[in-house]
Amino acid sequence: MSAKLDQLLSDLQASLGDKITKHVVALDEITIECKAADYLAVCQILRDAATLKFEQLIDLSGVDYQTYGDGAYDGMRYAVVCHLLSVSLNHRVRLRVFAQDEDFPILPTLVDVWSVANWYEREAFDMFGIMFENHPDLRRLLTDYGFVGHPFRKDFPMIGNVEMRYDPEQQRVIYQPVTIDERNNVPRVIRDEGAHRG
């Protein structure tokens, strides 16, 4: 581990103390974890501590660990992962927090800490069904308003029962049963195993 990374890890531990439940250093990157109850406080410290100064939330994504490790994983199912950048101190950190309830995953919103979290959290809600408490406008972002379910969940069906399309005669979007015609665009060629290529 480089001296710079070692110093960052030391600063993280000094500022966050026992709020860090786990840390991993791999590929010259630091990943820290915290409890859901400490999530908002940890993020405020990461932003405001003089030795950390993570001014920018670069990314926030949901993760579904249901089939992680070929089903050998035995932990909480839903997590949110944040990638943070300190422009002034030129360092990065990854923060992961698990939602406690698998049936209704919920975490506090980070909109008051980093305003850019608004759209990232809407995407995590839409794709994974993770709720963000006190979010100012938590609604679907990428799927249709009438869409049922969350497409990035590992238990989401691979094929739906209805499809939507715009009907020019009715001048509106309509739903109809899925119509998937089997087609083979590439002819199947069976070669004689004894044939030699010249």
C-alpha positions in Angstrom: 0.0 0.0 0.0 1.3 3.4 -0.9 2.1 6.1 1.7 -0.7 8.3 0.4 -3.3 5.4 0.7 -2.0 4.5 4.1 -2.4 8.1 5.2 -6.0 8.2 3.8 -6.9 5.0 5.7 -5.4 6.5 8.8 -7.4 9.7 8.4 -10.6 7.8 7.7 -10.1 5.7 10.9 -9.3 8.8 13.0 -12.4 10.7 11.7 -14.9 7.9 11.7 -13.7 5.7 14.5 -16.0 2.8 15.2 -18.5 4.0 12.6 -16.4 2.0 10.1 -17.6 -1.6 10.5 -15.2 -2.9 7.8 -12.5 -1.7 5.5 -10.9 -3.3 2.5 -7.8 -2.1 0.5 -7.6 -3.7 -2.9 -6.2 -2.5 -6.2 -5.0 0.7 -4.6 -8.6 1.6 -3.6 -10.2 1.8 -0.2 -13.7 0.6 0.5 -15.3 1.3 3.8 -18.6 0.0 5.3 -20.8 1.5 7.9 -24.2 0.6 9.5 -27.4 2.0 8.0 -28.0 3.9 11.2 -24.6 5.8 10.8 -24.9 6.3 7.0 -25.9 9.9 7.0 -23.5 10.9 9.8 -20.6 9.1 8.1 -21.3 10.9 4.8 -21.4 14.3 6.6 -18.1 13.6 8.2 -16.6 12.4 4.9 -17.6 15.7 3.4 -16.7 18.1 6.2 -13.6 16.6 8.0 -10.6 18.8 7.2 -8.4 15.7 6.5 -11.0 14.1 4.2 -12.9 16.8 2.3 -14.9 14.5 0.0 -16.7 17.4 -1.8 -18.1 15.3 -4.7 -20.3 12.3 -4.9 -19.2 10.7 -8.2 -21.7 7.8 -8.2 -24.3 6.1 -6.1 -25.6 2.7 -7.1 -27.8 0.0 -5.7 -26.5 -3.6 -5.5 -28.5 -6.9 -5.1 -26.3 -9.6 -3.5 -29.0 -12.3 -3.7 -26.9 -14.6 -6.0 -23.5 -13.3 -5.1 -20.7 -15.9 -4.9 -22.8 -18.5 -6.8 -25.4 -18.5 -4.0 -22.8 -19.0 -1.2 -23.2 -15.5 0.1 -25.0 -15.3 3.4 -25.4 -11.6 4.2 -27.8 -8.8 3.8 -29.3 -8.6 0.3 -29.4 -4.9 -0.7 -26.6 -2.3 -0.5 -25.9 1.1 -1.7 -22.4 1.9 -2.9 -21.1 5.5 -3.1 -18.0 6.6 -4.9 -16.6 9.8 -3.4 -13.9 12.2 -4.6 -11.9 14.9 -2.8 -10.8 17.4 -5.5 -8.9 19.5 -3.0 -6.9 16.6 -1.5 -6.9 14.4 -4.6 -8.2 11.1 -3.1 -11.1 8.8 -3.5 -13.0 6.3 -1.3 -15.9 3.9 -1.8 -18.6 3.6 0.9 -20.9 0.7 1.1 -23.9 0.4 3.4 -26.5 -2.4 3.6 -30.2 -1.9 4.0 -31.4 -3.8 7.1 -34.8 -5.0 5.7 -34.8 -7.3 2.7 -38.5 -6.9 2.1 -38.5 -3.1 2.3 -34.9 -1.8 1.9 -34.7 1.8 3.1 -31.8 4.2 3.8 -31.7 7.9 4.5 -31.3 10.2 1.5 -28.0 12.0 0.9 -29.6 14.9 -1.0 -28.8 17.3 1.8 -25.2 16.3 1.9 -24.6 16.1 -1.9 -27.4 17.4 -4.1 -26.4 15.2 -7.0 -27.6 12.2 -5.0 -31.1 13.2 -6.1 -31.0 11.5 -9.5 -28.7 8.6 -8.4 -31.1 7.7 -5.6 -34.1 7.8 -8.0 -32.2 5.4 -10.2 -31.4 3.1 -7.3 -35.1 3.2 -6.3 -36.3 2.6 -9.8 -33.9 -0.3 -10.7 -33.6 -2.0 -7.2 -36.6 -0.8 -5.2 -34.4 0.8 -2.5 -36.3 3.5 -0.7 -34.5 6.7 0.4 -36.1 8.3 3.5 -36.8 12.1 3.2 -35.9 12.2 -0.5 -37.6 15.3 -2.0 -38.9 13.6 -5.2 -38.6 9.8 -5.1 -40.2 8.5 -8.3 -39.3 6.4 -11.2 -36.6 7.7 -13.5 -35.8 5.1 -16.2 -38.9 3.0 -16.4 -42.5 3.8 -17.2 -44.7 5.2 -14.4 -47.0 2.2 -14.7 -44.1 -0.3 -14.6 -44.4 -3.0 -12.0 -41.3 -4.3 -10.2 -37.6 -3.4 -10.2 -35.5 -4.7 -13.2 -32.1 -5.0 -11.6 -33.3 -7.2 -8.8 -31.9 -10.7 -9.2 -35.3 -12.3 -8.9 -36.9 -10.1 -11.6 -38.4 -12.2 -14.4 -36.3 -12.3 -17.5 -39.3 -11.9 -19.8 -42.5 -10.0 -19.1 -46.1 -10.7 -19.9 -46.9 -7.4 -21.5 -45.2 -4.9 -23.8 -45.9 -1.3 -24.5 -45.9 0.6 -27.8 -47.3 3.8 -29.2 -50.5 3.3 -31.2 -50.8 6.0 -33.9 -54.5 5.4 -34.3 -55.3 5.9 -30.6 -52.5 8.4 -30.3 -51.4 7.0 -27.0 -49.2 4.3 -25.4 -50.9 1.0 -25.1 -50.1 -2.3 -23.4 -50.6 -5.6 -25.1 -49.4 -9.2 -24.6 -45.8 -9.9 -25.5 -45.3 -11.0 -29.0 -42.0 -12.6 -29.6 -41.6 -14.4 -32.9 -38.9 -17.0 -33.0 -36.5 -16.2 -35.8 -33.2 -17.5 -36.9 -31.1 -15.0 -38.8 -28.0 -17.2 -39.1 -28.4 -20.5 -41.0 -27.2 -23.5 -39.1 -24.3 -25.3 -40.8 -23.4 -28.8 -39.8 -20.0 -29.7 -41.1 -18.7 -33.2 -41.7 -16.1 -33.8 -39.0 -14.0 -35.8 -41.5 -13.9 -32.9 -44.0 -10.5 -31.3 -44.3 -10.0 -27.6 -44.9 -7.4 -26.7 -47.5 
